[in-house]
Amino acid sequence: HSCEGRRAMFVLARAVTERDELRTALDTTADQLREAQAVAKVGIFEWDIAGDQVRWSDEVYRTFGLTPEAFRGTIGGYLASIHPDDRSLVESAIERSLRTLEPYEISYRIVLPDGGIRWLQSRGRVRSVDGRPVQVTGVCLDFTAQREAAEALSHLALHDPLTGLPNRSLFMDRLGQALGRLDRRDRVL
């Protein structure tokens, strides 16, 4: 009788230890995922359509310059952060994806609480039940630095680095465009 009691206690202790080891492994994996998102500047989002609840990873909050307390957690709260000139583009992409149940990929700007602008690329996939969309899951990538670098290179290629004035390449490009319009309209240049 006393021998059986000890064995039961050992089994219980072993199960608790295995549970704690699993919890530690899961916590480590979650920490690694958060770190990978921060390094890559890629965040994860999820939108429960019926409950209109939007959940963001820590990296999405950082990208948007918001805290969980400052974000309303709805699709309307998300859309409010999108640059006004890009909002209809984003809404159309999401609506089309919900209608067709096809994934979407879109680049757009967001406006930070301090008025700054960031460029994002979002990819989302709709999950449906019986052909009805119930959830959108996806990622968003902050590519602001790459966009600004490309714009700076483009400016350098077409402008004098000392004066900032347009260079010969830009002049020839614009002259070619003007001549093309001239041919189409029979006008004098």
Sequence and secondary structure as in RCSB ss.txt:
>XXXX:A:sequence
HSCEGRRAMFVLARAVTERDELRTALDTTADQLREAQAVAKVGIFEWDIAGDQVRWSDEVYRTFGLTPEAFRGTI
GGYLASIHPDDRSLVESAIERSLRTLEPYEISYRIVLPDGGIRWLQSRGRVRSVDGRPVQVTGVCLDFTAQREAA
EALSHLALHDPLTGLPNRSLFMDRLGQALGRLDRRDRVL
>XXXX:A:secstr
 HHHHHHHHHHHHHHHHHHHHHHHHHHHHHHHHHHHHHHHTEEEEEEETTTTEEEE HHHHHHHT  TTTS  SH
HHHHHTB TTTHHHHHHHHHHHHHH   EEEEEEEE TTS EEEEEEEEEEEEETTEEEEEEEEEEE HHHHHHH
HHHHHHHHB TTT  B HHHHHHHHHHHHHHHHHHT   
